[in-house]
Structures are given as structure tokens and as C-alpha cells.
């Protein structure tokens, strides 16, 4: 990555909108803003709902990295018992489709485990930038 930007947010549901605005402002005229906003929205929501980041005093970190031909959106959370995974798309259950949407618009995505949490990232193409 040629450059990286990051910002920490309190682990509250209303902070997901702030994370979207942060990413949208960074990608304005620099990359795939709509896809990046979708990705950060899903990843930040998952961090708040499914990890210790959503507990009292919790936080999540949004990292945006710019490369020559891609932008990486990464959300670092405080971990939890559930490991992020793609859900069965034939299920009638509500929710669980966020990573499917990310996988559909990203060149690649993955999960990194850290001693005190994990991060989920997605790489988006910077075509025509």
C-alpha cells in the first residue's frame, strides 16, 4: 500500500454511519467509493454486533489503504467467539449476507487474527482512477 489512513470509533451502532462518512470522504474521486462504503458498513456493523467491540467501552478501527490498482478497507475489532465466515445463501434466516455482498464486489477478502482481536479486510479495484 502506498498510503494508509485509519480512525478509531466507539463500538456503538450509531458510529457505523461515521465510519461510512470517513471512508466516503477518503475515497471521493480516488476510488470505488460506493463499494467501499458498503464494505465498511457491513464490516463495522459486524464488529459492533458480533464482537467484544460492541461491549461497554468497546471500539473498532477502520483502516483504508491505497495501492496503485486497489484500495483495501479493513476493520479491526476486539474479537469474540464467532469467526467471520460466508453464510449459506439458501437460508431463510435474516442477516448473514454481509460477507456475501463483500465477496461479490471485492477482488479478495480475508480475516487476520490478532492477540486481542481480529481484522476483516476487502480489496477493491481502483479502475479508471
Phi, psi and omega in degrees: 000135179283322178212153180225144174233145177214157178206136177267145179229144172300146184281057180239147184305321182292344179283344178299321178297321178294323177295320177299315180297320178302311181292317180300318180294320180292325185266357179305117181061019180234357183174192184282076188299316183298312179295321181295321178294320176300313182298310182294326178298313180293315183291319179293320177299315178299320180299316182288322184279324194242005180228176178294348177301331180277000178281165178306129181080003182286168181207164169221156183241132175254127178240130177240118180246134180253124171248181180296319185238007178209163172234135179254127174254126183226136175240122178262128179239181183266014175078174181180190184279333183268138177261132179301135180204160176286134179269159177294121183285348179273353180293146178268001181290147174286147177080179177084006182254359183300314180291332174296317179295319179297314180300327182288328184257350184262152172289333179187161176207164180190180182232135174240131176268140178238164179303325183241030179159205178206168173229149175239133185229158175217136177259129180243140179291142177254055183294137175071015181260000000 
